[in-house]
Amino acid sequence: MRKWFYRVSFLPLLVLAVASLSSCVDEKVVYRDRQLFEQPAGAAGDFVGYTDTVAKLTVCGNCHVEKQAEWEQTKHASAWADLQASGHASASCEGCHTVGQNGNPDSTAVGYEATGEARYHDVQCESCHGPGLTHVSDPKQSNEPLAPASVSMTTGCGECHQGTHEPFVDEWSQSMHAQENTHAEDNPNCQGCHTGEGALAAFGVNTNFLEKANLGPGNHIRITCVVCHNPHGSDNTAQLRFPIDVASVDANLCMKCHQREGVPDPSSRYGPHSPEGPTLLGTAGWIPPGMTNTGPLIGTHGNPTANPGLCATCHVQKFNVTDPNTGNLTFAATGHLFVAIPCLDSAGKPTAGDCSDSERSFKACANSGCHADQQTALNLREVADTRINNLVTELNGLLAQVPATEFDATDNKFTVGEGAKFNAQLGAKPGAPVHNPFLIEALLTASIQAVEDTYGVQPVSGSAVSLQRVLVPGVR
């Protein structure tokens, strides 16, 4: 009896299990046989483009769902529509608003240029990664098309972001971000800021790119577009990897690197290296005895309420250069020289290099709404430079009278002389008077007093320092 009951009870379960198994098998077969994309034309060069042009679903996005969602929020996803709405759409523009040979290793006509099909509208995944047919047909890592991280006029982002209207790479190539520094780049302690791959690693970005397998001593990626910008999209303006409007050396994109040795480190005895972030935010320097204001001493430039863009307000300033005779645009400066007051050539185009103040543009100071006009900004800069330079000269004159034993890097102590020397070096840094004149002047004036009191030395006759001391609050 018990045996018969057991068989009857098991039978429905067995039927249910068989039915369930059959259902799962059917679902897999249906999914496996579903056509994920339409085979591209031979002329397309193995570029697959959109699987749904209305929904803007790329073939790649069928699997890379997260990247698809991020990309949909970028300007690349509306590149074709934006061109058509611009009022000056032409065939010469289409190569940078569609999937094709621009931005990836391909160099012959492919994608939209070869077929004219709508599936290649917009700047899709393959615009940077190259043809995806092999990978989507056999999606293993060895078939993964990799995007380049290096940049030039003929590679990566530079194939489109150049010229009169988009001269990002034109300017970047002249900037310090593009320059080689073999000493720093081959030093593991420096690579986090002096190499593209090191910066990405320091940012926590574990990504692969075309050149990665061949990197090593003497062969590094510069600080290129993809170091600061996330090609797939981000929550920050301009697809930046970190915000630029946060007053924090740990969170602000520029200050991720521009914050080294902002305060003296007795164990290293190096002077200030790249202290712009701490200087701007009022935390840089050695605090001398007698300086009553020991908290952050922030100037207008470092106040995120008065200057929301912080570093970028001045260093990434956009403005148009026009022909004075016709009024036509000749160059749309992007600020990717990263120079706050760039030199201008005879046509008014910003260039890298050194020049007199009369040949520089102070538009960043006026266009940002901080100063009434360029001349006012220039006058204020000259005043700040003069005051700070005088103080640096005075302090260096006092330090020259201090015994050399006070600067012994091996005695395991940090002296007033060493602290004052650090502040003198900080004040002499290019741009220090503009980054935070109040902090620099307070540090230098207090350092002068501390050196006089500690070592009994006197300033050079005729010094203007005594006149400046009374103008700096918090300094005796």
matplotlib code that plots the C-alpha trace (Angstrom):
import matplotlib.pyplot as plt

x = [0.0, 2.8, 4.6, 1.6, 0.9, 4.5, 4.3, 1.1, 2.5, 5.7, 4.0, 2.6, 6.0, 7.7, 5.3, 5.8, 9.6, 9.5, 7.2, 9.4, 12.6, 10.9, 9.9, 13.5, 14.9, 12.4, 13.3, 17.0, 16.4, 14.3, 16.9, 19.8, 18.1, 17.0, 18.7, 20.4, 21.5, 21.3, 24.4, 26.3, 27.0, 30.4, 31.4, 30.7, 34.0, 32.6, 31.0, 27.6, 26.1, 22.6, 20.4, 17.4, 17.8, 14.7, 15.6, 19.3, 20.2, 23.6, 24.4, 27.1, 24.5, 22.6, 25.2, 27.0, 23.8, 25.5, 27.8, 24.8, 22.8, 25.7, 26.5, 22.8, 23.2, 26.2, 26.4, 27.8, 24.4, 22.8, 25.6, 23.6, 20.4, 22.5, 24.3, 21.0, 19.6, 22.7, 21.7, 25.0, 24.9, 27.0, 28.6, 32.0, 30.7, 29.1, 32.3, 32.5, 28.8, 28.5, 30.2, 33.2, 36.9, 37.4, 38.5, 39.6, 42.4, 40.5, 41.7, 39.6, 35.9, 33.7, 30.4, 28.3, 30.7, 30.7, 27.0, 25.0, 22.8, 21.0, 22.3, 25.6, 24.2, 25.8, 29.1, 28.6, 30.8, 32.6, 33.6, 36.3, 36.6, 36.6, 34.6, 32.6, 31.4, 34.1, 33.4, 29.6, 29.9, 32.3, 32.3, 35.5, 38.1, 40.7, 38.2, 37.5, 38.1, 40.1, 39.9, 43.1, 44.0, 46.7, 45.7, 47.0, 45.5, 45.2, 44.4, 41.7, 39.7, 41.9, 40.5, 37.3, 38.1, 40.4, 40.1, 38.4, 35.2, 36.6, 40.3, 40.6, 43.6, 45.1, 45.5, 46.1, 49.1, 50.8, 49.9, 52.0, 49.6, 50.9, 54.6, 57.1, 58.9, 61.0, 62.5, 59.2, 57.4, 59.8, 59.8, 57.0, 56.5, 55.6, 53.6, 50.3, 50.3, 52.9, 51.6, 48.1, 48.1, 49.3, 46.7, 43.9, 45.2, 45.3, 41.7, 40.7, 39.9, 40.7, 40.2, 41.8, 43.0, 44.9, 48.4, 48.3, 50.1, 53.2, 53.7, 56.8, 60.0, 60.3, 56.9, 53.9, 50.6, 50.4, 47.7, 45.2, 41.5, 40.4, 42.4, 40.2, 37.0, 35.1, 34.3, 31.2, 29.7, 29.6, 27.4, 29.9, 29.9, 31.7, 31.9, 34.6, 35.7, 35.5, 33.8, 35.7, 33.4, 34.3, 36.7, 38.6, 42.1, 40.8, 37.6, 38.4, 39.7, 42.4, 43.6, 43.9, 47.4, 47.9, 48.3, 51.8, 54.0, 51.6, 52.9, 56.5, 57.3, 60.2, 61.0, 61.5, 62.8, 61.6, 60.2, 56.6, 56.1, 52.6, 50.9, 48.2, 45.2, 46.2, 47.2, 43.9, 42.0, 44.1, 45.8, 49.3, 52.6, 54.4, 52.6, 55.2, 55.1, 53.1, 50.7, 47.4, 45.2, 46.2, 43.0, 42.3, 42.9, 40.9, 40.9, 38.1, 39.5, 39.3, 35.8, 33.4, 30.5, 32.2, 34.1, 32.2, 34.6, 37.6, 40.7, 38.7, 37.2, 40.6, 42.5, 39.8, 38.4, 36.5, 36.2, 35.8, 38.3, 36.8, 38.0, 38.0, 37.0, 34.2, 33.2, 33.5, 34.7, 38.4, 39.0, 36.9, 39.3, 38.5, 40.9, 42.8, 46.1, 45.2, 46.9, 44.9, 46.3, 47.6, 49.7, 47.9, 49.3, 48.8, 45.4, 44.2, 44.6, 45.8, 49.2, 51.6, 54.9, 56.1, 55.2, 54.7, 51.5, 50.4, 50.4, 48.3, 44.5, 42.9, 39.5, 39.2, 39.3, 36.7, 34.4, 33.9, 32.3, 35.0, 36.6, 35.1, 37.4, 40.8, 42.7, 41.5, 42.5, 46.0, 46.4, 45.5, 47.8, 50.7, 50.0, 49.9, 53.0, 55.0, 54.0, 54.7, 58.0, 59.2, 58.4, 60.1, 63.2, 63.2, 62.8, 65.5, 67.8, 67.2, 67.6, 71.0, 72.1, 70.9, 73.6, 73.8, 73.4, 69.7, 69.1, 70.6, 68.3, 69.9, 69.5, 65.9, 64.5, 62.5, 63.7, 62.3, 64.8, 63.6, 59.9, 60.6, 62.5, 59.6, 57.3, 59.7, 59.7, 55.9, 55.6, 58.0, 55.9, 54.4, 50.9, 51.1, 50.2, 47.0, 46.0, 45.8, 47.6, 46.2, 47.6, 51.0, 51.4, 50.4, 52.8, 55.7, 55.3, 55.0, 58.0, 60.1, 59.1, 59.9, 63.3, 64.2, 63.0, 64.7, 68.1, 68.5, 69.0, 67.7, 66.1, 68.1, 68.1, 65.2, 62.9, 59.2, 58.2, 57.5, 54.9, 53.2, 53.0, 50.3, 48.1, 47.9, 45.3, 46.4, 50.1, 51.9]
y = [0.0, 2.4, 1.5, 2.3, 5.6, 6.7, 6.1, 8.0, 11.0, 11.1, 10.9, 14.5, 15.8, 13.9, 15.3, 18.8, 18.5, 17.2, 20.1, 22.7, 21.3, 21.3, 25.0, 26.0, 24.2, 25.9, 29.4, 28.8, 27.6, 30.7, 33.0, 31.3, 31.5, 35.1, 37.5, 40.2, 42.3, 42.5, 41.4, 44.6, 45.2, 44.2, 47.9, 48.6, 47.1, 44.8, 47.8, 46.7, 50.0, 50.1, 47.2, 49.6, 53.1, 54.5, 53.3, 54.1, 50.6, 49.7, 46.1, 46.3, 47.5, 44.2, 42.8, 45.8, 47.2, 49.5, 51.1, 51.6, 53.4, 55.7, 56.4, 57.4, 60.4, 61.8, 64.2, 61.4, 59.7, 62.7, 63.7, 63.1, 64.9, 67.8, 68.2, 68.3, 70.9, 73.1, 74.9, 74.2, 70.4, 69.3, 66.1, 67.3, 67.2, 63.7, 61.7, 63.0, 62.6, 59.0, 55.6, 55.2, 55.3, 58.4, 57.7, 54.1, 52.3, 52.0, 54.4, 53.6, 54.5, 52.2, 52.5, 55.4, 56.9, 53.6, 52.7, 55.8, 53.6, 55.1, 52.3, 54.2, 57.6, 59.1, 58.4, 54.9, 52.4, 51.3, 54.9, 54.5, 50.7, 49.9, 47.2, 44.9, 42.1, 39.6, 40.2, 40.0, 36.8, 35.2, 37.3, 36.2, 38.5, 37.8, 39.3, 42.4, 45.6, 48.0, 51.8, 53.8, 56.0, 57.9, 61.1, 63.0, 64.6, 61.2, 58.9, 58.6, 61.6, 63.8, 62.6, 64.6, 67.0, 69.3, 72.3, 75.6, 74.5, 71.7, 72.5, 70.5, 68.4, 71.3, 73.1, 70.0, 69.0, 72.3, 71.9, 70.4, 67.5, 66.4, 66.9, 64.1, 64.0, 60.8, 61.3, 61.5, 59.0, 56.2, 56.9, 54.7, 57.5, 60.0, 57.9, 58.5, 62.1, 62.0, 59.1, 58.4, 54.8, 55.8, 58.4, 56.0, 53.5, 56.1, 57.1, 53.5, 53.0, 49.4, 49.6, 48.1, 50.1, 49.5, 50.5, 49.0, 45.7, 47.6, 50.1, 50.2, 52.2, 54.9, 54.2, 55.8, 57.4, 61.1, 62.8, 62.4, 63.0, 59.7, 60.3, 63.2, 62.4, 59.1, 58.2, 56.2, 59.0, 60.2, 62.3, 65.2, 68.0, 67.2, 63.6, 64.3, 61.5, 63.7, 67.1, 70.4, 72.4, 70.7, 72.4, 69.3, 68.1, 64.6, 65.0, 67.8, 66.5, 69.0, 68.8, 65.0, 65.8, 69.5, 69.1, 67.6, 68.9, 71.7, 71.6, 70.7, 67.1, 66.9, 63.3, 64.4, 67.9, 68.6, 72.0, 72.5, 70.4, 71.1, 72.9, 74.7, 72.9, 73.5, 77.1, 77.9, 76.4, 78.2, 75.2, 75.3, 76.3, 76.2, 78.1, 80.3, 81.2, 84.4, 83.8, 83.9, 82.8, 79.2, 77.9, 78.0, 81.5, 81.5, 84.1, 84.8, 82.4, 79.5, 80.2, 77.8, 80.2, 83.1, 80.9, 77.6, 76.4, 76.8, 75.9, 75.4, 78.9, 80.4, 77.4, 76.0, 79.2, 79.1, 82.1, 82.7, 84.4, 86.2, 87.9, 91.7, 92.5, 89.9, 88.9, 85.2, 82.7, 81.8, 79.7, 78.5, 78.3, 75.5, 76.3, 73.0, 74.8, 74.9, 78.3, 80.9, 83.9, 82.5, 84.4, 85.4, 85.3, 88.1, 86.8, 86.6, 82.8, 81.5, 79.8, 78.2, 79.9, 83.0, 86.6, 90.0, 90.8, 93.0, 90.0, 87.8, 87.3, 88.1, 87.1, 84.3, 86.9, 89.1, 86.5, 84.6, 87.7, 88.1, 91.3, 94.3, 93.9, 92.5, 95.6, 95.6, 91.9, 92.7, 95.6, 93.5, 90.7, 93.2, 94.5, 91.0, 89.9, 92.9, 92.5, 88.8, 89.1, 91.8, 89.6, 86.5, 88.6, 89.9, 86.5, 85.0, 87.8, 86.9, 83.2, 83.8, 85.1, 82.0, 79.4, 76.5, 74.0, 75.1, 73.5, 70.1, 67.5, 64.7, 66.0, 64.7, 68.1, 70.7, 74.3, 77.7, 78.3, 75.3, 76.2, 79.8, 78.5, 76.3, 79.4, 81.4, 78.6, 78.5, 82.2, 82.0, 79.3, 80.6, 81.7, 81.7, 85.4, 84.9, 81.5, 83.0, 86.3, 86.6, 83.3, 83.7, 87.2, 86.2, 83.2, 85.2, 88.2, 85.9, 83.9, 87.0, 87.9, 84.4, 84.3, 87.7, 86.6, 83.2, 84.1, 87.8, 88.7, 92.0, 92.8, 94.6, 98.3, 100.1, 97.1, 97.6, 94.6, 96.7, 98.6, 95.4, 93.7, 96.1, 95.2, 91.5, 90.5, 87.9, 88.7, 90.5]
z = [0.0, 0.9, -2.3, -4.5, -2.8, -3.3, -7.1, -7.4, -5.5, -7.6, -11.0, -11.0, -10.0, -12.7, -15.3, -14.0, -14.1, -17.7, -18.8, -17.1, -18.7, -22.1, -21.6, -20.7, -23.7, -26.0, -24.6, -25.2, -28.8, -29.5, -28.1, -29.8, -33.2, -32.9, -35.4, -33.4, -36.3, -40.1, -41.9, -43.1, -46.7, -48.0, -48.5, -44.8, -43.9, -41.1, -39.3, -37.9, -36.6, -35.2, -34.7, -34.2, -35.6, -34.0, -30.4, -31.1, -30.0, -31.2, -32.1, -29.4, -26.9, -27.1, -24.8, -23.4, -21.8, -19.3, -21.8, -24.2, -21.5, -20.7, -24.3, -25.0, -22.7, -24.6, -27.5, -29.7, -29.6, -31.2, -33.6, -36.8, -35.6, -34.2, -37.6, -39.5, -37.1, -37.2, -40.4, -42.1, -42.7, -45.6, -46.9, -45.7, -42.1, -42.2, -41.6, -38.1, -37.3, -38.4, -38.0, -40.3, -40.5, -38.3, -34.7, -35.1, -36.9, -40.2, -42.9, -46.0, -46.7, -44.6, -42.7, -43.6, -46.1, -48.1, -47.8, -46.9, -44.6, -41.6, -39.4, -39.3, -38.1, -35.0, -33.3, -32.1, -30.3, -33.5, -34.3, -31.6, -31.3, -35.0, -36.9, -34.6, -36.9, -35.9, -32.2, -32.3, -34.5, -32.0, -28.7, -27.1, -25.7, -28.4, -30.9, -28.9, -31.0, -28.9, -29.1, -29.1, -26.1, -28.0, -29.8, -32.9, -35.9, -37.5, -34.6, -32.0, -30.9, -33.0, -36.3, -35.6, -32.8, -34.8, -37.1, -37.0, -35.2, -33.0, -32.4, -29.2, -30.3, -32.2, -28.8, -26.7, -28.8, -27.7, -24.0, -21.3, -21.1, -24.5, -23.8, -23.1, -19.8, -19.9, -16.4, -14.7, -16.9, -16.2, -12.5, -10.8, -8.2, -11.0, -13.4, -11.7, -13.1, -15.9, -17.9, -19.3, -18.2, -14.7, -14.3, -15.3, -12.8, -10.1, -11.0, -10.5, -14.2, -15.1, -18.9, -21.9, -25.0, -28.2, -27.0, -23.6, -24.4, -25.7, -22.9, -20.9, -20.2, -22.8, -24.2, -22.4, -23.2, -22.7, -20.7, -23.6, -23.9, -22.4, -19.3, -18.3, -20.3, -20.1, -23.7, -22.7, -20.7, -17.1, -14.7, -14.9, -17.4, -20.7, -19.8, -17.3, -15.0, -12.0, -11.3, -11.7, -9.4, -6.1, -3.7, -2.7, -3.7, -3.5, -5.7, -8.1, -11.5, -11.9, -8.4, -8.6, -9.9, -9.2, -5.5, -4.9, -2.1, -1.2, 2.4, 3.4, 4.1, 6.5, 5.4, 1.7, 1.9, -1.6, -2.3, -3.6, -6.7, -8.1, -5.2, -7.3, -5.7, -2.0, -2.9, -4.5, -1.5, 1.0, 2.7, 1.1, 2.8, 6.1, 8.9, 10.6, 14.3, 14.8, 11.9, 13.8, 10.8, 10.6, 8.9, 5.2, 3.8, 0.6, -2.1, -4.6, -7.2, -4.7, -3.5, -5.3, -4.7, -6.4, -8.9, -9.4, -12.1, -9.9, -12.0, -15.2, -15.1, -16.1, -17.6, -19.9, -21.3, -24.6, -27.0, -30.7, -32.9, -35.9, -39.0, -38.2, -41.8, -42.4, -38.9, -39.9, -37.4, -37.9, -34.8, -31.9, -29.0, -26.7, -23.8, -24.2, -24.1, -20.4, -20.1, -18.2, -20.1, -23.4, -26.0, -29.1, -32.6, -35.2, -36.0, -32.4, -32.1, -28.7, -28.8, -26.4, -25.5, -23.7, -24.6, -23.0, -21.2, -24.1, -26.3, -24.0, -23.7, -20.4, -21.7, -19.1, -16.4, -17.9, -19.6, -16.4, -14.8, -12.2, -13.5, -15.4, -18.4, -19.5, -18.6, -15.0, -14.7, -16.1, -13.6, -10.6, -11.7, -12.0, -8.5, -7.0, -8.9, -7.7, -4.1, -4.0, -5.9, -3.5, -0.5, -2.1, -2.8, 0.8, 2.3, 0.2, 1.2, 4.9, 4.3, 2.7, 6.1, 8.0, 8.8, 6.3, 9.2, 9.5, 6.1, 6.8, 5.3, 7.3, 10.9, 11.4, 12.4, 10.6, 11.2, 10.8, 8.0, 6.1, 6.5, 5.4, 2.4, 1.4, 1.5, -0.6, -3.2, -3.0, -3.6, -6.6, -8.3, -11.6, -11.0, -7.2, -6.8, -8.9, -7.4, -4.0, -3.3, 0.2, 1.3, -0.3, 1.0, 4.5, 4.5, 3.2, 5.6, 8.6, 7.4, 7.2, 10.8, 12.0, 10.3, 11.8, 15.3, 15.2, 13.7, 14.5, 10.9, 9.4, 6.0, 3.3, 3.7, 2.0, 2.1, 1.3, 3.4, 6.5, 4.5, 3.3, 6.7, 8.0, 5.0, 5.7, 8.3, 10.9, 10.7, 13.4]

ax = plt.figure().add_subplot(projection="3d")
ax.plot(x, y, z, "-o")
ax.set_aspect("equal")
plt.show()
